[in-house]
Amino acid sequence: MNWDGSCEKDKSILKPRKEFTEKLEALLLEEARKIKRKQQVKNRISRNMQFATALALVIGITTSTGKLVQLKVASNPSEHLTAPASREATPYNREAVEQPNQLTRERKINETVATIQTDQNLHKNSGRVSKPAQSQLEVEVKQNVQQQPLHSNDQNRSVQDGVTQKMKEDVKKLYNVDLSHFRLNPRSSEKSEGHFVFERTVNGIPVWGESLTLSLLENGSIGGVKWETIDDNAYQESYFPEPTGTLSLEELKHKLKEYVRLVYFEAYATTKRSPFSQSVLEKTPVLTYQFHFNGSIDAFSGKPNEQTQMLAADSVSPFFIQSGGGLSIRTEKEARVVMNTFFETREDGDLQIISESNLNQYRWVEKNGRIVTVQTDRETGRVIGLEVNGSYSNSDNHVLASHSLSKKAVSVLEPLVAPEIKEVQLERTIQKEHQTEFCFVPLHHGIPVIDRTFFITLNNQTGDLLAIRGDFARALVALPSQQQILSIDDALTIIMNHTQFELMYSWTHDSGNKEKNPLLVYRQRAGSSSRVTMDAKTGEILHD
């Protein structure tokens, strides 16, 4: 049998095996999705049951047997108290509940029970929903999210709903805490099941960092109480500014626009993972809205506080470059030419070549101790890193201007990048003692590709090149079109619904007298991420 015939025979044998393997992987992945969905439904049912138990405990409603819900508390208050097993539970009188709020409480209970029943039915039928139905459901959910108004603070201001007078008296007696100035955080049990956080309030507005956490046992009784506070000193409510004249959520959305921008990812790792190896199955190019807000904004002026982190790049003006087409090194002679071009090496050196997995490393060691290193891709020879150690330094303390250094960094970058890259943007600048690291990203139709970064490090005094890192010579992958994407207003509406900004009082230190003064601010709910990445076309939250 000739060589071609042998190859065809081998292909005919391997093809059925490959098809079988692909089908098996698809079946396993589908089963893994079903198992994950069932587990999510179970978790939702468990959380709703916990919330129903806590709500029943707080309201003091009777159980199905007619017995009153009971509360166990510790006899001695401390930072974290656990109720002794021998202490008898104290029953609460349902008639002590304030009558005007009874309909609201009953409605909340009915909604909770209905949610639990819905989750139970969904759990029974999970795995029976067809893929088209699931896709249609996802589209409807996304449309509903986009049509929803921004979160209203009125939804979170039910300060004392459901707290019985008997519970107020007991907590006041044992822990010296007046629950009339606290409210139940509706999302507290989502972060940690069985734990419910009562937030301190002033003027019906929560105070950041001031809370009381109740730990519930399986039988519904309180197993522990923990007090968390930022300000240990007593304060008067008159010190807190009145919530009049604050920005609305729509006005806040306008202020937050500077924290949102369009960015490309060349290889965004999807959440699809193998049920066995946990390895990422695929990475795809995506166009996203990225939101980064870590801090708070003054509720009156809309100005960020000092601790608030900005997302904007160091320079929004692009640098147009004349690409040199990239550098490649295949021989020792080529390595010496590149080293001398960038670092002006001396002749009294010794060349060393080190191979490491997929990299080749060329090192030129001079007699004065200076070492020049060039890293290349072992397969293609592309230069991906240059570095010098023990470089010469200027004797004076003169530091070059930042714009001069940035221009020098761009001139160093130009001969390295692929010819398809015509623009770069200075994403951030890292200042060190005697050097500055410039981090550039390529632009595609004016939008930064943030997972491809070029690092250029220069000496602050001489402007000499110290190091280069990055995948320079590879062309950009085919990136998604900018057509038919969400507007920045629609994107920010979805993001704000996801992150849940809320009006809060927050402590700060005045730089003059170092005394603590409460400010009225907008900040994200506890548990909300400071960084959100959203698909610019579908509105799907990719990372939070």
FISE-852093 format. One record per atom (N, C-alpha, C): residue in three letters; x negated, y, z. Coordinates in steps of 0.2 Angstrom, whole numbers, plus 5000, padded with zeros to 4 digits. Each point is the difference from the previous one (the first is absolute). Last residue first. Layout:
BEGIN
AlaXYZ...
REM end
This chain:
BEGIN
Asp509552025185Asp500150055005Asp499749985007His500349954970His499649995006His500250055005Leu501249964980Leu499549955000Leu499649995006Ile502650094992Ile499550015005Ile499449955000Glu501850084980Glu499849955004Glu499450025005Gly501150124981Gly500150025006Gly499949955006Thr499750004974Thr500549965003Thr500250035007Lys498250104987Lys500649994995Lys500649975004Ala497950055011Ala500250064997Ala500649994996Asp499149865021Asp500049994993Asp500450064997Met498850025024Met500649984997Met500050004993Thr498650025026Thr499949994992Thr500649984997Val499250125025Val500549964996Val499850004993Arg499050065027Arg499849994993Arg500549964996Ser500150045023Ser499850074998Ser499950004993Ser501849845013Ser499350004998Ser499950074998Ser501749925020Ser500050024993Ser499250014997Gly500749965023Gly500049944996Gly500050014993Ala500950195015Ala499549955002Ala500149944997Arg500850224987Arg500249955006Arg499449965002Gln499450244989Gln500349934998Gln500249965006Arg500150275000Arg499549954999Arg500349934999Tyr500450295004Tyr500249944997Tyr499449954999Val500450205020Val499749984994Val500449944997Leu499750195021Leu500549974997Leu499849984993Leu498550035024Leu500250034993Leu500649964998Pro498750055026Pro500449964995Pro500250044994Asn497850025016Asn500650034998Asn500449964995Lys497850005019Lys500449964996Lys500650044999Glu497550115005Glu500649975003Glu500549974995Lys497850124997Lys500049935001Lys500649975004Asn499450234992Asn500149995007Asn499949925001Gly499750094977Gly499850055005Gly499949985007Ser500849864981Ser499250015000Ser499850055005Asp502249845002Asp499850074998Asp499350015000His501349764998His499650045004His499950074997Thr502249824998Thr499350024997Thr499650045005Trp502449824996Trp499550045005Trp499450024996Ser502749954991Ser499349975001Ser499550055004Tyr502849944992Tyr499650045004Tyr499349975000Met501849964979Met499749985007Met499750055003Leu501549914977Leu499950065004Leu499849985007Glu499649844978Glu500550025005Glu499850065004Phe499649814976Phe499850065004Phe500550035005Gln499749774985Gln500450035005Gln499650065004Thr499449844981Thr499650015005Thr500450045006His501149934980His499649945002His499650025006Asn501350174990Asn500449955002Asn499749945003Met498750164989Met500250025006Met500549965004Ile499249944978Ile499550005005Ile500250025007Ile501550034981Ile499949935002Ile499549995006Thr500250224991Thr500649985003Thr500049925003Leu498350094986Leu499950025007Leu500649985004Ala500049964977Ala499649955003Ala499950025008Asp501350144986Asp500449935001Asp499549955004Asp499150214993Asp500550015005Asp500449945002Ile498350004983Ile499750005007Ile500550025005Ser500849874978Ser499750065002Ser499750005007Leu500149784985Leu500450045004Leu499750075001Ile499549874977Ile499949995007Ile500450045004Gln499749974975Gln500649975003Gln499849985008Gln497950044985Gln500750024998Gln500549965005Gln497549994999Gln500350055005Gln500750014999Ser498649764994Ser500150074998Ser500350045005Pro498249805006Pro500750014998Pro500150084997Leu497649874996Leu500450035006Leu500750024998Ala497849844992Ala500650034998Ala500450025005Val497450005006Val500549954998Val500650034997Leu497550115001Leu500649995004Leu500549954996Ala497349984997Ala500550044998Ala500649995004Arg497449965008Arg500649974997Arg500650054999Ala497850065009Ala500049994993Ala500649964997Phe499550065024Phe500050064996Phe500249984993Asp500249925026Asp500149974994Asp500150054994Gly498650055024Gly500750004996Gly499949954994Arg498250165017Arg500449945000Arg500650004996Ile497450135007Ile500650004995Ile500349935001Ala498050185013Ala500449944999Ala500650004995Leu498350185005Leu499849955005Leu500349934999Leu499250254986Leu500549945001Leu499749955005Asp499550275001Asp499849944997Asp500549945001Gly500050245008Gly500549984994Gly499849934997Thr499050135019Thr499750004994Thr500549994994Gln500750015023Gln499550064999Gln499750004993Asn501749835008Asn500350075001Asn499550064998Asn500149754989Asn499650035005Asn500350075001Leu501649804990Leu499450054998Leu499750035006Thr501849794989Thr499750035006Thr499450044998Ile502349884989Ile499450034998Ile499750045007Phe502149814990Phe499650035006Phe499350034998Phe502649914989Phe499350014998Phe499750045006Thr502349844996Thr499750065003Thr499350004998Arg502549894996Arg499450004997Arg499650065002Asp502349965007Asp499649945002Asp499449994996Ile501550184997Ile499750015006Ile499749935002Val500750164979Val500049925001Val499649995006Pro501350244992Pro499549965002Pro500149925001Ile501050194982Ile500249965006Ile499449965002Gly500150134979Gly500050045006Gly500249975006His499749874980His500550054999His500150055006His498549845008His500349984994His500650044998Leu497550015015Leu500750024999Leu500349974993Pro498049935020Pro500150024994Pro500850024999Val498450045022Val500449944997Val500250034993Phe498050055021Phe500450024994Phe500449944998Cys498550105022Cys500449944998Cys500450024994Phe497650085014Phe500650024996Phe500349944997Glu498250065021Glu500349954996Glu500650034996Thr497750115013Thr500750004999Thr500249954995Gln497950065019Gln500249984994Gln500850014999His498650035020His499550034995His500349984993Glu501449955019Glu499550045003Glu499650044995Lys502349934991Lys499649965005Lys499450055002Gln502650004987Gln499450035002Gln499749965005Ile501849954980Ile499849985006Ile499350035002Thr502350044982Thr499350015001Thr499849985008Arg502149944979Arg499850025007Arg499250015000Glu501249974979Glu500549985005Glu499950025007Leu499450094975Leu499749995006Leu500549995005Gln500249944974Gln500250045005Gln499649995006Val499849964971Val499949975007Val500350065005Glu500049934971Glu500150045006Glu499949965006Lys499849904979Lys499850064998Lys500150055006Ile499749734993Ile500250045005Ile499750074999Glu499749824985Glu500750015000Glu500250055006Pro497749914996Pro500250064996Pro500750015000Ala498749905022Ala500249984993Ala500350064996Val498150055019Val500749984999Val500249974993Leu497850105008Leu500249935003Leu500649974998Pro498950234996Pro499849944995Pro500249935003Glu500850205012Glu500250004993Glu499749944996Leu499650065024Leu500549954999Leu500149994992Val498550175009Val499849935002Val500549954997Ser500650224999Ser499549994995Ser499749935001Val501650075016Val500349994994Val499549984995Ala499250075021Ala500249945000Ala500449984994Lys499250225002Lys499449954999Lys500349935000Lys501550165005Lys499950004992Lys499449964999Ser500650035022Ser500549964997Ser499950004992Leu498550135014Leu500049935001Leu500549954997Ser500250244999Ser499449984997Ser499849925000His501850105013His500250004992His499449984996Ser499750035024Ser500349944998Ser500249994993Ala497850135008Ala500750015000Ala500449944998Leu497549975011Leu500350024994Leu500850015001Val498150035019Val500549954998Val500350034994His497650035016His500550034995His500449954998Asn498250005016Asn500749985002Asn500550024995Asp497249934997Asp500450055002Asp500749975001Ser498349874991Ser499850025007Ser500550055003Asn500749804982Asn499750065000Asn499950035007Ser499949744991Ser500550055003Ser499650065000Tyr499949744987Tyr499650065003Tyr500650055002Ser500549735001Ser499950064995Ser499750065004Gly500749765007Gly499350035002Gly499950064995Asn501649834990Asn499950015007Asn499350035001Val502149974979Val499350025002Val499950005008Glu501849904979Glu499950025006Glu499250015002Leu502349924982Leu499350025000Leu499950045007Gly501949834985Gly499850035006Gly499350024999Ile501349904983Ile500650015005Ile499750035006Val499449934972Val499750035007Val500650025004Arg500049804981Arg500250075002Arg499750025006Gly499849784989Gly499450045000Gly500250075002Thr501449794997Thr500050054995Thr499450055000Glu500249815016Glu500249974993Glu500050064995Arg499450045023Arg499549954997Arg500249984993Asp500350255011Asp500449944999Asp499649944997Thr498650195014Thr500449994994Thr500449945000Gln498450195016Gln500449945000Gln500450004993Val497750125011Val500550004995Val500449945000Thr498150155017Thr500449944998Thr500550024995Val497650105013Val500550014995Val500349944998Ile498450105021Ile500249944997Ile500650024995Arg497750105015Arg500650024997Arg500249944996Gly497950015012Gly500649985004Gly500750014996Asn497650054992Asn500250045005Asn500649985004Lys499249884982Lys499649995005Lys500150055006Glu502049904984Glu499450054999Glu499649995006Val501949854987Val499850015007Val499350044999Trp502449924986Trp499350034999Trp499850035007Arg502049814991Arg499750055005Arg499350024998Tyr502549884990Tyr499350024998Tyr499850055006Gln502049804997Gln499850065004Gln499250014998Asn502549874991Asn499350005000Asn499750075003Leu502449845003Leu499750064999Leu499249984999Asn501949855005Asn500150034994Asn499750064999Ser499049845018Ser500749984997Ser500150044993Glu497850075007Glu500549995006Glu500749984996Ser497150054995Ser500749984997Ser500449975006Ile497750174996Ile500449955005Ile500649994996Ile497450114995Ile500749984997Ile500349955005Gln497950215000Gln500249935002Gln500749994997Leu497650164996Leu500749994999Leu500249935002Asp498250205008Asp500149934998Asp500749994999Gly498250234999Gly500649965003Gly500049934998Asp498850234994Asp499749965005Asp500549965004Glu500550174983Glu499749944997Glu499749955005Arg502250175005Arg499250004999Arg499849934997Thr502550134997Thr499649955004Thr499350014998Glu502350124996Glu499350024999Glu499549965004Phe502549994998Phe499750015006Phe499350024999Phe501649954982Phe500450035006Phe499650025006Thr499049914980Thr500550054998Thr500350035006Asn498649815003Asn499650064999Asn500550064998Met501049795002Met499750025007Met499650074999Val500849894980Val500550035004Val499850035007Val498449884987Val500250064997Val500650045003Arg499249785008Arg499550065001Arg500250064997Ala501449814995Ala500050025007Ala499650065002Glu499849904979Glu500550045000Glu500250035007Lys498349844997Lys499850074997Lys500550045000Glu500449785007Glu499650045005Glu499850074997Thr502249894990Thr499349985001Thr499750045005Arg502350024994Arg499949934999Arg499349985001Ile501950215005Ile499449985001Ile499949924999Ser501750234994Ser500049935001Ser499249995000Leu501950225002Leu499449974999Leu500049935002Gly501850204989Gly499949955005Gly499249974999Gly501350184988Gly500149934998Gly499849955005Gly500050255001Gly499449974997Gly500149934997Ser501750225005Ser499849935002Ser499449984995Gln501050245008Gln499749974994Gln499749935001Ile502050155015Ile499349974999Ile499949984993Phe501650165017Phe500049974994Phe499349984999Phe501550045023Phe499350014997Phe500049974993Pro502250105015Pro499649954997Pro499350024998Ser501650105020Ser499850014994Ser499649954997Val500850005022Val500549984995Val499850024993Ser498649945024Ser500150054994Ser500549974995Asp499849905021Asp499650055002Asp500050064994Ala502249845003Ala499249994999Ala499650075001Ala502449935013Ala499750034994Ala499349994999Leu501449945020Leu499849954994Leu499750034994Met500050075028Met500350014993Met499849954996Gln500550015027Gln499549984995Gln500350014993Thr500450105027Thr500349974994Thr499549994994Gln499750115022Gln499849935000Gln500349974993Glu500450235007Glu499349994998Glu499849934999Asn502550074995Asn499650015005Asn499349984998Pro501850104982Pro499749945003Pro499650015006Lys502150154991Lys499350005000Lys499749935003Gly502350104999Gly499849954995Gly499349994999Ser501450155015Ser499650034995Ser499949954994Phe501349935019Phe500350064998Phe499650034994Ala499549795011Ala500749994998Ala500350074997Asp497449904999Asp500450045004Asp500750014997Ile498649784996Ile500150064997Ile500450045005Ser498249775002Ser500750035001Ser500050074997Gly498649754997Gly500050065004Gly500750035001Asn498949864980Asn499949985006Asn499950065005Phe500749914974Phe500250055005Phe499849975006His500049944972His499650005006His500150065005Phe500949864976Phe500250055005Phe499649985006Gln500249954972Gln499749985006Gln500150065005Tyr501049884976Tyr500050065004Tyr499749985007Thr499549874976Thr500350015006Thr500150075002Leu499449804980Leu500050085001Leu500450015006Val498549774992Val500650035001Val499950085001Pro498849744992Pro500050075000Pro500750035001Thr499249765011Thr500350034994Thr499950075000Lys499349745010Lys499950075001Lys500250044994Glu500549745013Glu499950044994Glu499950075002Leu500049815015Leu500149974994Leu499950044994Val499049995026Val500450044996Val500049974993Ser499749845022Ser499750044995Ser500450054996Gln500549825017Gln500150075002Gln499650044996Ser500349755000Ser499350035000Ser500150085002Phe502049874998Phe499549955004Phe499450045001Pro502050094989Pro500249985006Pro499549965004Ser499550204982Ser500049935000Ser500349985007Arg500650244992Arg499449975002Arg500249925000Lys500950274993Lys500149934998Lys499349965002Thr500450245001Thr500149965006Thr500149934999Thr498450174985Thr500749995001Thr500149955007Ala497950174991Ala500249945002Ala500749995002Tyr498850174982Tyr500350005006Tyr500249935002Ala498450124983Ala500149935002Ala500350005007Glu499650214988Glu499949954995Glu500249935002Phe501150235008Phe499649955002Phe499949954994Tyr500850285003Tyr500049934997Tyr499549955004Val501650235007Val499349975000Val500149944996Leu501450245008Leu500049954996Leu499349974999Arg501050135022Arg499750014994Arg500049944996Val500750145025Val500249954995Val499750014994Tyr499950155019Tyr499749945002Tyr500249944996Glu500750234997Glu499350004999Glu499749935003Lys502350045002Lys499949994993Lys499250004999Leu501450065020Leu499649935000Leu499849994993Lys501450195005Lys499350015003Lys499649935000His502249994992His499650054996His499350015003Lys501549885012Lys499849964994Lys499650044996Leu501050105019Leu499549965001Leu499749964994Glu502050124998Glu499550045000Glu499349975002Glu501949875001Glu499950024993Glu499450054999Leu500849945022Leu499649944997Leu499950024992Ser500250215016Ser500549944998Ser499549954997Leu499150195018Leu500149984993Leu500449944999Thr500350175021Thr499549954997Thr500249994993Gly501250145016Gly499650034995Gly499549964998Thr500849945023Thr500450044996Thr499550034995Pro499849855021Pro499949974993Pro500550044995Glu498550085023Glu500749984998Glu500049984992Pro497849985017Pro500450044996Pro500649974998Phe498849965024Phe500149974993Phe500450044995Tyr499550045024Tyr499450014996Tyr500149984993Ser501649965017Ser500150074997Ser499450024996Glu500249795013Glu500350004993Glu500150074997Gln498049935018Gln500750025000Gln500350004992Tyr498149845014Tyr500150054995Tyr500750025001Ala497949845012Ala500750024999Ala500050064996Asn498049834996Asn500250055005Asn500850014998Asp498649854988Asp500249975006Asp500250055005Asp500049964972Asp499950055005Asp500249975007Ile500249854983Ile499450044998Ile499850055005Thr501449755003Thr500050084999Thr499350034998Glu501749765006Glu499450024996Glu500150085000Trp500949775015Trp500150074999Trp499450024996Lys501449765005Lys499450034999Lys500150084998Val501349755011Val500150074998Val499350034999Gly501349745001Gly499550055001Gly500150074998Gly501549814998Gly499449965003Gly499550055002Ile502850004997Ile499450044999Ile499449965003Ser502249874990Ser499850045006Ser499450034998Gly501149844986Gly500250064999Gly499950055006Asn499249774995Asn500750005003Asn500350075000Glu497849964992Glu500449964996Glu500850005002Leu498450215007Leu499949935000Leu500549964996Leu499050264998Leu500549965001Leu499849935000Ser498950255004Ser499949944998Ser500549955002Leu499650284997Leu500449955003Leu499849934997Thr498950275000Thr500149944997Thr500349945005Leu499750294996Leu500149945005Leu500249944997Ser498650254993Ser500549954999Ser500049955006Glu498750224986Glu500449995007Glu500549954999Gly498650084981Gly499649975005Gly500349995007Trp501150184985Trp499549954997Trp499649985006Val502550085002Val499450035001Val499549944998Pro502750054991Pro499549965003Pro499350045001Ile502550114999Ile499449994996Ile499549965004Gly502050105009Gly500249954996Gly499549984995Asn499650165017Asn500450034995Asn500349954995Val498249895011Val500150075002Val500450034995Thr499249735008Thr500350054996Thr500050075003Arg498849735000Arg500250065004Arg500250054995Glu500349734995Glu499550064999Glu500350065004Phe500149725001Phe500450065001Phe499550065000Val499949734990Val499750065002Val500550065001Phe499749715000Phe500550064998Phe499750065003His499449724994His499850065003His500450064998Gly500249784992Gly500149995007Gly499850065004Glu498849964976Glu500649975002Glu500150005008Ser498650174985Ser499849945004Ser500749985003Lys500050154982Lys499349995001Lys499849955004Glu502350064997Glu499749974994Glu499249995000Ser501550105017Ser499949925001Ser499749974993Ser500450245003Ser499549985004Ser499949925000Arg501550174988Arg499649964997Arg499449965004Pro501750175007Pro500449944997Pro499649954996Asn499650155023Asn499750004993Asn500449944997Leu501050135021Leu499849944998Leu499750014992Arg500050195020Arg500549974995Arg499649944998Phe500050205022Phe499749954995Phe500549974995His500350155020His499550034996His499749954995Ser501549935016Ser500450054997Ser499650044995Leu499249835016Leu500249984993Leu500450054996Asp498250025021Asp500750024998Asp500149994993Val498249905020Val500150024993Val500750014998Asn498849905020Asn500050075000Asn500050034993Tyr500149765008Tyr499550034996Tyr499950085000Leu501749875012Leu499449965001Leu499450034996Lys502250115001Lys499849985007Lys499349975000Lys501050064979Lys499850065004Lys499849985007Val500849834987Val499450024997Val499750065003Asp502249935007Asp499549955002Asp499350024997Glu501950134994Glu499950015007Glu499449955002Lys500849994978Lys499650075001Lys499850005008Met501349824993Met499349994998Met499750075001Lys502350005004Lys499649955005Lys499350004998Gln501550114986Gln499850045006Gln499649965005Thr499849934974Thr500550015005Thr499850045006Val499550004973Val499650005006Val500550005006Gly500550034976Gly499949935002Gly499749995006Asp499650234987Asp500549954998Asp499849935003Gln498850225001Gln500249965006Gln500549954998Val498950144983Val499650005006Val500249955005Ser500250044974Ser500549975005Ser499649995006Arg499150084978Arg500150045006Arg500549985005Asn499349934977Asn499549975005Asn500150045006Gln501250054980Gln500149935000Gln499549975006Asp500050234994Asp500649985004Asp500149935001Asn498250094986Asn499850005007Asn500749985004Ser499749934974Ser500350065004Ser499849985007His498949924976His500249985006His500250075004Leu500250014973Leu499549995005Leu500349995007Pro501549924980Pro499750065002Pro499449995005Gln500749834980Gln500150015007Gln499750075001Gln499849884979Gln500650055001Gln500150025007Gln498349854994Gln499850064997Gln500650055001Val500249785008Val499550045004Val499950074997Asn501449854988Asn500350035006Asn499550045004Gln499349884981Gln500450064998Gln500350035006Lys498749815004Lys499650054998Lys500450074998Val501249805004Val499750025006Val499650064999Glu500949894982Glu500550035003Glu499750035007Val498649864987Val500150074996Val500550045004Glu499549785009Glu499550055001Glu500150074996Leu501649824997Leu500050035006Leu499550055002Gln499949884980Gln500650055000Gln500050045006Ser498549824998Ser499850064997Ser500550055000Gln500649795009Gln499550045004Gln499850064997Ala501449864987Ala500350045006Ala499650035004Pro499049874983Pro500350064998Pro500450045005Lys499049795007Lys499550064998Lys500450064997Ser501549845016Ser499649994993Ser499550065000Val500949895023Val500150064996Val499649994993Arg500049855019Arg500549984995Arg500150064995Gly498550015019Gly499749954996Gly500549984995Ser501050095021Ser499450024998Ser499749944996Asn502150015013Asn500050004992Asn499350024997Lys500449995024Lys500349944998Lys499950004992His499450205011His499549945001His500249944997Leu501450184999Leu499550014995Leu499549945001Asn501750025016Asn500349984993Asn499450004995Gln499550095021Gln500149935000Gln500249974994Asp499850235002Asp499449974999Asp500049925001Thr502050135003Thr499850004993Thr499349974999Gln500950025022Gln500349954996Gln499850004992Ile499150165015Ile499749935001Ile500449954996Thr500750224998Thr499449994997Thr499749935001Ala502050065011Ala500149994993Ala499349994996Val500050065023Val500249934999Val500149984993Thr499450225005Thr499549965002Thr500249934998Glu501650164998Glu499650014995Glu499449955001Asn501550025017Asn500349974994Asn499650004994Ile499350125019Ile500049935002Ile500349964994Lys500150234999Lys499349984999Lys499949925002Arg502150115003Arg499950004993Arg499349974999Glu500750045022Glu500349944997Glu499849994992Arg499350195012Arg499649945002Arg500349944997Thr501150214996Thr499349994996Thr499749945002Leu502050055011Leu500149974993Leu499350004996Gln500050085023Gln500249934999Gln500049974993Asn499550235011Asn499549974995Asn500249924999Pro501350155015Pro499950034994Pro499649974995Gln500249925024Gln500549984995Gln500050044993Glu498049925018Glu500450064998Glu500549984995Val499249825018Val499850034994Val500450064998Ala500449865019Ala499550065001Ala499850034994Glu501349805002Glu500450065000Glu499650065001Arg499049785000Arg500250024993Arg500450075001Asn498249915017Asn500750015000Asn500150034993Tyr497949835008Tyr500250074998Tyr500850004999Pro498149845015Pro500650004995Pro500150084999Thr497749885008Thr500550055002Thr500550004995Ala498249795008Ala500250054995Ala500650055002Glu498149885016Glu500749994997Glu500150054995Arg497649895008Arg500450065001Arg500749994996Ser498049855000Ser500549995006Ser500550065000Ala498149994984Ala500649954998Ala500550005006Pro498650224994Pro499949945004Pro500649954998Ala499150204983Ala500549995005Ala499949935003Thr498250184990Thr500349944998Thr500549985006Leu498550234990Leu500349965006Leu500449944997His498050214995His500449944996His500249955006Glu499350215007Glu499950014993Glu500349954996Ser501150025023Ser499350004998Ser500050024993Pro501949965022Pro499850034994Pro499350004999Asn501649825014Asn499550055001Asn499850034993Ser501749845003Ser500150045006Ser499550055000Ala501049894977Ala499549995005Ala500150055006Val502049904983Val499550055001Val499549995005Lys502249894984Lys499549995005Lys499550054999Leu502749984992Leu499350034999Leu499649985006Gln502449904986Gln499750025006Gln499350034999Val502749974988Val499249994999Val499750035006Leu502449895003Leu499750064999Leu499249994998Lys502249834996Lys499550025005Lys499650064998Gly501749874988Gly500350055004Gly499550035005Thr499749844981Thr500349975006Thr500350055005Ser498850074980Ser500649974998Ser500349965006Thr498650215007Thr499949954995Thr500649964999Thr499850275006Thr500149935003Thr499849954994Ile498950255002Ile500649974998Ile500049935003Gly498450205001Gly500349965006Gly500649974998Ile498250134988Ile500750035001Ile500449975006Val497749934995Val500050075001Val500750035001Leu499749774994Leu499750015007Leu500150085002Ala500649934978Ala500549975005Ala499750025007Leu498650044983Leu500550054999Leu500649985005Ala498149864998Ala499850065003Ala500650055000Thr500349804989Thr500049995007Thr499850065004Ala500150014976Ala500649995003Ala500049995007Phe498050014989Phe500350075000Phe500749995003Gln498849804996Gln499750045005Gln500350065001Met500849884982Met500249975006Met499750035006Asn499350074979Asn500650025001Asn500349975007Arg497949934993Arg500050075002Arg500750025001Ser499849784992Ser499750015007Ser500050075002Ile500749964978Ile500549985004Ile499750005008Arg498550054983Arg500550055000Arg500649985005Asn498349854996Asn499750055004Asn500550065000Lys500649824986Lys500049975007Lys499750065005Val499950044977Val500750005002Val500049985007Gln498049984990Gln500150075001Gln500850015002Gln499249784995Gln499750035006Gln500150075001Lys500849904980Lys500349985006Lys499750025006Arg498950064981Arg500650045000Arg500449975006Lys498049894995Lys499950075003Lys500650045000Ile500149794990Ile499949995007Ile499950075003Lys500349994977Lys500649985004Lys499950005007Arg498250044986Arg500450065000Arg500649985004Ala498649834996Ala499750045005Ala500450065001Glu500649854983Glu500149975006Glu499850055006Glu499450054978Glu500750025001Glu500249975007Leu497849964993Leu500150075001Leu500750015002Leu499549784993Leu499750025007Leu500150075002Leu500549944978Leu500549975005Leu499850015007Ala498550074983Ala500650044999Ala500649975005Glu498049884997Glu499850065004Glu500650055000Leu500249804988Leu499949985007Leu499950075004Lys500050014976Lys500749995003Lys500049995007Glu497950024990Glu500350065000Glu500749995002Thr498849814998Thr499750045005Thr500450075001Phe500549854982Phe500249975006Phe499850055006Glu499250054979Glu500750025000Glu500349975007Lys497749954995Lys500150075001Lys500750025001Arg499649784994Arg499850015007Arg500050075002Pro500449944977Pro500649985005Pro499850015007Lys498350054984Lys500550045000Lys500649985004Leu497949884997Leu500050055006Leu500650044999Ile499649834984Ile500049975007Ile500150065005Ser499750064978Ser500649965000Ser500149975007Lys497950104995Lys500650055001Lys500649975001Asp498249864995Asp500050035007Asp500550055001Lys499849924978Lys500349945005Lys500050035007Glu499050144984Glu500749994999Glu500349955005Cys497750014998Cys500350065004Cys500750005000Ser498949834988Ser499949995007Ser500350065004Gly499850024976Gly500649955002Gly500049995008Asp498350134991Asp500650045000Asp500649955002Trp497849914998Trp500050045005Trp500750045001Asn499949764988Asn499650064999Asn500250055006Met500149724999Met500450065000Met499650065000
REM end
